[in-house]
Amino acid sequence: MEERLQLTQKSSPCTKIALFRSFFRGREDLYPQRFESKKTGRAGYSPACSNEWVRGICEKPKIECSECKHRRFLSVTDDVVRWHLSGHDDSGKAFVMGVYPMLLDETCFFSSR
């Protein structure tokens, strides 16, 4: 039987992050990040990349991310989950992450418990 973390209002941030990560598990090697175009208002999710919009490296919008030889996906970390739960990253910028539930071995943690 799977053991569940006990959560209270006084639980530490680390405990809350661990509980969140136990419910919303997916690929750990990358995650989607929400974007919203100020120009068009279009919103969606794309893989978080450490080189996105870096001058001289990222060639968006000329080159699509899927074709980019410089893409460096960011891994899921406790900091990333903390940013998601607080709604902003450490610089104060709005932040929403998603999850890629299908793992590389074609299994998935999502269930209908």
C-alpha positions, -999 to 999 in steps of 0.1 A, spaced: 0 0 0 13 34 -10 21 58 19 7 93 17 24 124 31 4 141 59 -2 177 51 -12 205 76 -12 242 75 20 241 95 37 217 71 71 229 57 73 241 21 95 210 13 66 187 25 41 206 4 63 204 -27 69 167 -21 31 161 -19 25 181 -50 52 162 -69 37 128 -57 3 137 -73 15 154 -105 43 132 -117 56 130 -152 88 134 -170 115 149 -148 139 158 -176 118 186 -190 85 204 -184 62 227 -203 59 263 -194 29 285 -200 34 315 -224 12 343 -235 19 365 -264 16 402 -256 13 409 -293 -15 384 -302 -29 374 -268 -23 337 -278 -15 314 -249 -2 279 -246 26 257 -233 61 250 -247 91 231 -233 111 252 -210 145 259 -225 175 276 -210 184 291 -243 150 305 -252 153 341 -265 191 342 -257 205 366 -283 229 349 -307 217 314 -297 179 312 -300 167 319 -335 129 321 -327 107 328 -345 127 320 -376 136 285 -364 110 264 -345 120 250 -312 115 215 -325 142 222 -351 166 241 -329 201 226 -324 207 248 -294 177 237 -273 185 228 -237 155 216 -218 151 225 -182 145 197 -156 118 197 -130 132 208 -97 117 217 -63 124 254 -72 103 250 -104 75 235 -84 77 262 -58 75 288 -85 44 271 -99 27 269 -66 35 306 -58 26 317 -93 59 335 -100 96 328 -103 124 342 -82 125 374 -103 87 380 -98 77 370 -133 44 351 -136 51 314 -138 29 283 -146 44 249 -154 26 220 -169 35 183 -169 44 158 -196 27 127 -182 39 102 -208 72 88 -197 100 77 -221 90 40 -216 54 49 -226 40 45 -191 21 72 -172 15 80 -135 -19 96 -140 -47 75 -127 -84 79 -118 -81 71 -81 
